[in-house]
C-alpha cells in the first residue's frame, strides 16, 4: 500500500476550524439543554420542538466530531514545513 503524504492546512483554515469548533459545541449543548428541560406535558401538546432539538443535537455533534478529527489530522508535527515556518525561532 502506498504511503499517504501529509498535507498541512493553511494557517487561516486551522484558525477557522478552531473558531467554529466552539460554535458547534455550544450548539450541541444548547440542543441538549432543550431536550433535558422539556417536560412530558409539553411533549404531548407540541412535540415538534423535541424532534427539531434532537436533530440539531445530532447535526452539531457530527459537525463537532468532524472538526475535531480535522484538527487532529493537521496538528503540528516537527517534520511539517508549515509548522517550521510558524514556529518562533529562539
N, C-alpha and C positions, 0 to 999 in steps of 0.2 A: 504494500500500500504506500502510495506517495505521501511524503510528509507535507503537512499543512504549513504554509507560511503565515506567520502572524503579521497582520497589517494593523498599525495603530490608527485609531480615530483621530481626527483633528482635535486640538485642544478645545475649540469652540463647541464641537459636538459633545465632548465629555462634560463641559460645563452645563450645557443644556440638559443632558441626561441627569446630572446631579440635581439641577433645579426641579425638573419635572418629577423626580423621584419623590420629593416631599409632597407634591400636589397629589400624586396617586395615593400616597399613604394617608393623607388627610381625607381624601375622598372615600377610601375604604373604611376608615374609622368612623366617619360621619354616617355612612350607609349602615355599618354595623350598629351604631348607636340608635339609628331609627328603627332597625329591626328589633333591638332589645327593649326599647322603651314603649313600643306599641303594645297595648293590651288587647286581649281577646275580644272585647266588646267592639272596638273599632275595626277589628279584622272582619267581623261579620257584616258590618254596615258598609265599609269601604275597603275591600281587600286589595284593590288595585295598587295602593301605595306600597303595600308589603312586597308585592311581586316586583315592582319597579326598584325598590330598595335592594331586594335580593339580586336582581340582575346587575344593578350598579355595583354592588359589593363584589360580584364575580368579575365584572369587567375591570374594576380598579385593581383587584387582586392579581389578575392576569397581567395587566399592564405594569404593575409594580414588580412582579416577578421577572418579566422580560427586561425591564430596565436594570434590575439587579444583575441579571445574567450578562447583559451587555457591558455593564461597568466591571464585572468580574473578569470577563474575557479580555478587556482592554485595560487592565491595571498596568501600572508602570513596572517594567522589568529592566534590569541593568543593561541587557543587550539591545534594547529598543532604541533606535536612533532618535525618536521623538522624546523619549524620556531623558536621553543625554542632553538634548537641546533645552529642555525645560528645567533640568536640574541646575541649581545655582552652583557656580564654581566657587570653591572656597579658597 
